[in-house]
Amino acid sequence: MALDPALEEALFKATLDAGQPRPVAQRLVAWLKALSNGESSEEQDLSFYENVMGAISVAGGKDAD
């Protein structure tokens, strides 16, 4: 099943509004497409998760503690 273009657009807008780089949205869209096509496995989900987490930009650099 194809991913709704409105959902893709919303993901890109939300990541932009959150000050995140474009690759965060791109990786989330790729993950959702894999899930919607039934092409996902536990190993692949972990890979997508790690890719998304690696793309997220955290302000401040070090721990906020």
CORMOQUI-V767184 format. One record per pair of residues at least 24 apart in sequence whose ideal C-beta (glycine too) atoms are under 7 Angstrom apart, sorted by the first residue. I is the first residue (numbers start at 1). GAP is how many residues later the second one is. If there is no record, write none. Layout:
BEGIN
I;GAP + I;GAP
END
This chain:
BEGIN
1;35 + 1;36 + 3;26 + 3;29 + 3;30 + 3;33 + 20;36 + 20;37 + 21;34 + 21;36 + 23;32 + 24;28 + 24;31 + 24;32 + 27;24 + 27;25 + 27;28 + 28;24
END
